[in-house]
Amino acid sequence: LFVWPGVLPWAGLSLAAGLAVASVAPLWKRNLRRTPMFTYGMVLAHLGIAVSLAGMASDSAFTKETLVAVRAGEAARVGPYSVTLDGISPVIGENWSALEAQLTATRAEDSTRLHPQLRFFANPPTSTNESAILTALDGQLYTVLGQPDGQGRWQLRLWWKPFVTLIWFGGVLIALGGALSLVGRLRRERRSAVRAAWA
């Protein structure tokens, strides 16, 4: 089945929007003060699913990736960030050694230091890339240090994932909605038990 490239993320966003509208439909034209807590919990949980789906679709649709080779003092740009390689230094761990990059991620007037590593293990002899991640309200910046090119430059792989944080925010809404639904159900059962006792 042929699917036009880029269609699925936008379909996901459309589905998320429709689900969000359907989630709040139970509150339409209702007396909000008389609405049971269980209903609010159901609305929040379904809205959380819509928000998480929007985050996943945005990650697929809008992620920006940059692979560059830079020297100390040079910068690369990805999304709203300019990432500068300030230097490389050795680091020793318990069972590994590493080359650690000192990066400065700048956005507008704000700067953040990041330290991705290229780690080496002796037994068995392997190497791994330890990414450094900067989380903002509107997305996440991933930075990975690669290999040197033998000419004084280092490979940097950068990703900007806008709105990926909606996935976690949606999870919070789902958990909160589940808690409200549980509390609402317990309250309703308690009231039913009290009424039965007085009947």
Buried (B, 14 or more C-beta within 10 A) or exposed (E): EEEEEEEEBEEBBEBBBEBBEEBEEEEEEEEEEEBBBBBBBBBBBBBBBBBBBBBBBBBBBBBBEBEBBBEBEBBBBBBBBBBBBEEBEEEEEEEBBBBBBBBBBBBEEEEBEBBBBBBBBEEEEEEEEBEBEBEBEBBBBBBBBBEBEEEEBBBBBBBBBBBBBBBEBBBEBBEBBBBBBEBBBEEEEEEEEEEEEEE
